[in-house]
Amino acid sequence: MYFQKYDPNPLFSDFIDCYFAIDTRQLEGTIEDLIIPDGTFGLIFTDDHKALSRTLNTTSSFVPLKRTSIFGQKTHAVQYTMNPSNSIIFGLKVKPGGISLFTKETSYIKNIFEDIDTLNIADLKEVESQILEASTVLKKIEIIEHYMIQKLKNVGRNADLELFQLMTSFVFLHKGNVRLDLLTTHFNTNYKRIERLFHKYVGMSPKSYLRIIRINACIDVDKFKDRFNLSALAVDNGFFDQSHLTKEFKRVTSLTPKQFFGRDRSFSEVENLHIIHRRWQDKQAV
């Protein structure tokens, strides 16, 4: 298949959600995917500006990815197009705790993407050439993991980051259905510190992040393939009622739940939704 997901070495499980590859040589025509916010940053290595394009929201025009880029957190859905080409696009879904290994910019790139030349990340540019030249995806993964090992050697203990990672694990464990006052009580801190940490590591407010994770926890495209029960979906995920769920769902995905679950999807869009859903299959925080 043209889209393939790869799990990281457990050593990097606090930093990387997954790797993925798009083999554009297998595409027979243009594919357009709706991609919803999932609480991760993105890093995509490409040198073919014709292969991949992205919008900034579901109503804006497509912008081609001319070269390797870092993607900020999304607060709303965007669209991607993939075109037949002669390249293998390699990407990472980066957890909030891992973005500092690649860039210090978080709030600046929210809802947008910037190429690594613009961000002037010299060491990442050196790795880029190695990754683009690597002949297999596993070799590309080996190169990026070696890069991260070198970065981690220079990272000391960071109390703020450790607390933030505990908070996001707690949020995932509860599928985003967490009141902010519970976070302050559970972690014995105050709202101002929580707000500062979320803006520092994800570039958005705690409320926005919780909304995204809560909607993500509703995503199970297989479950709703043959039937659709909006009432059960709302109750199972702690929403006040169907109206509340619909409002929050549309805010994140640009579609109502019925529209979202009823639409036709490409293989890659389904796989991206499966990546989101698998985070809660074992009822464990990721």
C-alpha positions as CSV (number, residue, x, y, z in Angstrom):
1,M,0.0,0.0,0.0
2,Y,1.1,3.5,-0.7
3,F,0.7,4.6,3.0
4,Q,2.5,2.7,5.8
5,K,2.7,3.4,9.5
6,Y,5.7,2.4,11.7
7,D,6.0,2.3,15.5
8,P,9.1,4.0,17.1
9,N,11.7,2.2,19.2
10,P,10.3,2.2,22.8
11,L,13.2,4.4,23.8
12,F,11.4,7.2,21.9
13,S,7.8,6.5,22.9
14,D,7.6,9.6,25.1
15,F,8.6,11.7,22.1
16,I,7.3,10.1,18.9
17,D,3.8,8.9,18.2
18,C,4.7,7.1,15.0
19,Y,6.5,7.3,11.7
20,F,4.8,7.0,8.3
21,A,5.8,6.8,4.7
22,I,3.9,7.7,1.5
23,D,5.2,5.9,-1.6
24,T,4.0,8.3,-4.3
25,R,5.2,5.8,-7.0
26,Q,2.2,3.6,-6.2
27,L,-0.4,6.3,-6.7
28,E,-2.4,6.0,-9.9
29,G,-4.0,9.4,-9.4
30,T,-4.4,12.4,-7.0
31,I,-5.7,11.5,-3.6
32,E,-7.3,14.1,-1.3
33,D,-7.5,13.5,2.5
34,L,-9.2,15.3,5.3
35,I,-6.8,15.3,8.3
36,I,-8.1,16.3,11.7
37,P,-6.2,17.6,14.7
38,D,-4.7,14.9,16.8
39,G,-2.5,16.6,19.4
40,T,0.8,16.0,17.6
41,F,3.2,18.0,15.7
42,G,4.4,16.9,12.3
43,L,7.8,16.6,10.5
44,I,7.7,15.6,6.8
45,F,10.8,15.0,4.7
46,T,10.3,15.6,0.9
47,D,12.2,17.1,-2.0
48,D,9.5,16.9,-4.6
49,H,7.3,20.0,-4.5
50,K,4.7,18.3,-6.8
51,A,4.1,15.3,-4.6
52,L,2.3,16.8,-1.6
53,S,0.2,19.9,-0.9
54,R,-1.8,21.1,2.1
55,T,-4.4,23.7,3.0
56,L,-4.4,25.8,6.1
57,N,-8.0,25.1,6.7
58,T,-10.8,23.3,4.8
59,T,-11.7,26.4,2.8
60,S,-8.3,27.7,1.8
61,S,-6.3,26.9,-1.3
62,F,-3.6,24.1,-1.4
63,V,0.0,25.1,-0.8
64,P,2.7,22.7,-2.1
65,L,5.3,21.4,0.3
66,K,8.5,22.5,-1.5
67,R,10.8,20.8,0.9
68,T,11.1,19.3,4.4
69,S,8.8,21.1,6.8
70,I,7.7,21.2,10.5
71,F,4.0,21.3,11.1
72,G,2.5,23.1,14.1
73,Q,-0.4,21.8,16.2
74,K,-3.8,22.0,14.4
75,T,-6.9,23.3,16.0
76,H,-9.1,22.6,13.0
77,A,-9.1,20.1,10.1
78,V,-7.0,20.6,7.0
79,Q,-6.8,18.8,3.6
80,Y,-3.9,17.1,1.9
81,T,-3.4,16.1,-1.7
82,M,-0.9,13.4,-2.8
83,N,0.1,13.2,-6.4
84,P,1.9,10.4,-8.4
85,S,5.6,11.1,-8.2
86,N,8.9,9.3,-8.0
87,S,9.6,9.8,-4.3
88,I,8.9,8.3,-0.9
89,I,7.7,10.9,1.5
90,F,8.8,10.2,5.1
91,G,7.1,11.7,8.1
92,L,6.9,11.7,11.9
93,K,4.0,12.4,14.2
94,V,5.8,14.1,17.1
95,K,4.3,14.2,20.6
96,P,4.4,17.6,22.5
97,G,7.3,16.4,24.6
98,G,9.4,15.6,21.6
99,I,9.1,18.8,19.5
100,S,11.9,20.5,21.4
101,L,14.3,17.9,19.8
102,F,13.5,19.5,16.4
103,T,12.6,23.2,17.1
104,K,11.8,25.6,19.9
105,E,9.0,27.1,17.9
106,T,5.6,25.9,19.0
107,S,3.0,28.8,19.2
108,Y,4.5,30.4,16.2
109,I,3.7,27.5,13.9
110,K,0.2,26.7,15.3
111,N,-2.1,25.8,12.3
112,I,0.7,26.4,9.8
113,F,3.9,24.7,8.6
114,E,7.4,26.1,8.0
115,D,10.2,24.6,6.0
116,I,13.4,23.9,7.9
117,D,15.3,26.6,5.9
118,T,12.9,29.3,7.2
119,L,13.3,28.0,10.7
120,N,17.1,27.8,10.2
121,I,17.7,24.5,11.9
122,A,21.2,23.7,10.7
123,D,21.6,20.2,12.3
124,L,18.2,19.0,11.0
125,K,19.2,20.2,7.5
126,E,22.2,17.9,7.7
127,V,20.0,15.0,8.6
128,E,17.5,15.9,5.8
129,S,20.0,15.0,3.1
130,Q,20.7,11.6,4.6
131,I,17.1,10.8,5.0
132,L,16.2,11.8,1.5
133,E,19.1,9.7,0.1
134,A,18.2,6.6,2.2
135,S,16.8,3.9,0.0
136,T,14.5,2.3,2.5
137,V,12.0,3.5,5.2
138,L,13.7,1.5,7.9
139,K,17.0,3.3,7.1
140,K,15.3,6.6,7.3
141,I,13.9,5.7,10.7
142,E,17.4,4.6,11.8
143,I,18.8,8.0,10.7
144,I,16.2,10.1,12.5
145,E,16.5,7.9,15.7
146,H,20.3,8.4,15.7
147,Y,19.6,12.1,15.4
148,M,17.3,12.0,18.4
149,I,19.8,10.0,20.5
150,Q,22.4,12.7,19.9
151,K,19.9,15.4,20.9
152,L,18.8,13.5,24.1
153,K,22.4,13.3,25.2
154,N,22.4,17.1,25.6
155,V,19.0,17.3,27.4
156,G,19.1,17.6,31.1
157,R,16.3,17.1,33.6
158,N,13.4,19.4,32.8
159,A,10.8,19.6,35.6
160,D,8.4,21.6,33.5
161,L,8.5,19.0,30.6
162,E,8.2,16.1,33.0
163,L,5.1,17.6,34.6
164,F,3.6,18.4,31.2
165,Q,4.1,14.8,30.0
166,L,2.4,13.5,33.1
167,M,-0.5,15.9,32.5
168,T,-0.9,14.8,28.8
169,S,-0.7,11.1,29.8
170,F,-3.4,11.8,32.4
171,V,-5.5,13.5,29.7
172,F,-5.1,10.6,27.3
173,L,-5.9,8.1,30.0
174,H,-9.2,9.9,30.5
175,K,-9.8,10.4,26.8
176,G,-9.8,14.2,27.2
177,N,-12.8,14.2,29.5
178,V,-11.0,16.1,32.2
179,R,-12.0,19.3,34.0
180,L,-9.2,21.9,34.4
181,D,-9.8,22.1,38.1
182,L,-9.1,18.3,38.3
183,L,-5.7,18.9,36.7
184,T,-4.9,21.6,39.2
185,T,-5.9,19.3,42.1
186,H,-4.4,16.1,40.8
187,F,-1.0,17.7,40.1
188,N,-1.0,20.1,43.0
189,T,-0.5,23.2,40.9
190,N,-2.4,26.3,39.7
191,Y,-4.1,27.1,36.5
192,K,-1.6,29.8,35.4
193,R,1.2,27.2,35.5
194,I,-0.9,24.7,33.5
195,E,-1.8,27.3,30.9
196,R,1.9,28.4,30.6
197,L,3.0,24.8,30.1
198,F,0.4,24.1,27.4
199,H,1.3,27.2,25.5
200,K,5.0,26.4,25.8
201,Y,4.8,22.8,24.6
202,V,1.7,22.7,22.3
203,G,1.2,26.3,21.5
204,M,-2.4,26.4,22.5
205,S,-4.6,26.7,25.6
206,P,-5.3,23.6,27.8
207,K,-9.0,23.9,26.9
208,S,-8.2,23.7,23.1
209,Y,-6.0,20.7,23.6
210,L,-8.5,18.9,25.8
211,R,-11.2,19.5,23.1
212,I,-9.0,17.9,20.4
213,I,-8.2,14.8,22.5
214,R,-11.8,14.4,23.5
215,I,-13.0,14.4,19.9
216,N,-10.2,12.1,18.9
217,A,-11.4,9.6,21.5
218,C,-14.8,9.5,19.6
219,I,-13.1,8.4,16.4
220,D,-13.7,4.8,15.5
221,V,-14.6,4.7,11.8
222,D,-15.1,0.9,11.8
223,K,-17.6,1.0,14.6
224,F,-19.9,3.4,12.7
225,K,-19.4,1.8,9.3
226,D,-22.8,0.1,9.2
227,R,-24.8,2.0,11.9
228,F,-24.6,5.4,13.5
229,N,-25.8,6.2,17.0
230,L,-25.1,9.8,18.0
231,S,-26.8,9.5,21.4
232,A,-24.5,6.6,22.4
233,L,-21.4,8.4,21.1
234,A,-22.3,11.5,23.2
235,V,-23.0,9.5,26.3
236,D,-19.9,7.3,26.0
237,N,-17.6,10.3,25.7
238,G,-19.0,12.5,28.5
239,F,-20.8,15.2,26.4
240,F,-23.9,16.9,27.8
241,D,-26.1,15.8,24.8
242,Q,-26.1,15.3,21.1
243,S,-26.1,19.0,20.4
244,H,-23.0,19.5,22.5
245,L,-21.2,16.7,20.8
246,T,-22.1,18.0,17.3
247,K,-20.9,21.5,18.1
248,E,-17.6,20.4,19.4
249,F,-17.1,17.8,16.7
250,K,-17.7,20.3,13.9
251,R,-15.4,22.8,15.6
252,V,-12.5,20.3,15.3
253,T,-13.3,18.3,12.1
254,S,-15.3,20.9,10.1
255,L,-18.1,18.3,9.8
256,T,-21.0,17.0,11.8
257,P,-20.5,13.5,13.3
258,K,-23.0,12.1,10.7
259,Q,-21.2,13.8,7.9
260,F,-17.8,12.7,9.2
261,F,-18.6,9.0,9.7
262,G,-20.7,8.8,6.6
263,R,-18.1,10.1,4.1
264,D,-16.0,8.0,1.7
265,R,-12.3,7.9,2.5
266,S,-9.1,7.0,0.8
267,F,-6.8,4.2,2.3
268,S,-4.5,6.8,3.8
269,E,-7.2,8.8,5.5
270,V,-8.6,5.7,7.1
271,E,-5.2,4.7,8.3
272,N,-4.7,8.1,9.8
273,L,-7.9,7.7,11.7
274,H,-6.9,4.2,12.8
275,I,-3.7,5.7,14.2
276,I,-5.8,8.0,16.4
277,H,-8.2,5.2,17.5
278,R,-5.5,2.7,18.4
279,R,-4.2,5.0,21.2
280,W,-7.1,3.9,23.4
281,Q,-7.6,0.3,22.4
282,D,-5.7,-0.9,25.6
283,K,-7.2,1.8,27.8
284,Q,-3.7,3.1,28.4
285,A,-2.2,6.5,28.1
286,V,0.3,6.9,25.2
